[in-house]
Amino acid sequence: MQSERHVRLFRNGRNQALRIPREFELDGDEAIVRKEGDRLIVEPARKGGLIALLATLQPLDEIFPDVDAGLLPLDDIDL
């Protein structure tokens, strides 16, 4: 697979567009575009769910009390 290819830009209404060659096609039907200096970076928009989000979080160091042991004063909680 080539890592570079010359493409032409064109107008689509008020937007500038380009055709992505087959060898550079992205999965899905959405992408994220960002500008870094004079470069445009195009990445597939990954739709992650809650599990994907939770996997990115750091584990907590805090120790939580065992709620089954009856150590929490549940009658003191205002709802």
N, C-alpha and C positions, 0 to 999 in steps of 0.2 A: 504494500500500500504506500502511495506517495504521501509525504507529509506537507507538501506545498503544491498549490495549483493556482494559476492565474485565472481570475474570473472577471466578468464584466458587471458593472453596477447599472441599475435601471430604475426608473420611476414607477411607482405603483400608487397612483393618486398623489397625495402630498408626501408620501414616504419614499425614502431611498431603499432599494432592495437588491438582493443578489440571489442567484440560484446556487444552491449548495450541491456540488457534484455528488453523484451516487456514492463514491467511496468515502465521503465525509458525512453521510446522512446520520442524523441523530434519532435515537429511539423516542417514541412518544409523539405528542402533537404540541408540546410547549417547550420553550427554551428561555434561558436567562441571558441577556446581553448586558455587558458592562464595558466601560471604557477605561483603559489604563494608558495614560499618555495619548499617543496617536494610534493605539491598537484597540480593536474591538475584540472582546472575548465572548464567544458563544458557547454556552454549556446547556446540556439537557436539564430541564426542570424536573428534579426528582421529587416525586410525591411520597414522602415518608409519613408513616402513621405515628401513633403514640409510641409504639415500641421502638421505632427508629430514633425518635426524640429522646426517650429515656436512655437509650444506649449511649448517647453523647454526654450524659450527665456524670459528674464525678460522684463516687460513693460518699455517703455521710459518715463521719467519724463519731457522731453522737450516739450514745447508747440509750435506747428507749426502754421504759419500764414494761414489764410483762403485764398486759392488761388482764390476762386470765388469772393472775395471782391476786387480784384484788388490791393492788397497791395504789390505785388511783382513787382519789376522793370524788367519786362520780356525783354525789349529792351536792357538791359545792360548785357545780358548773352552771352558769347562767346561759340559757339559750335565747 
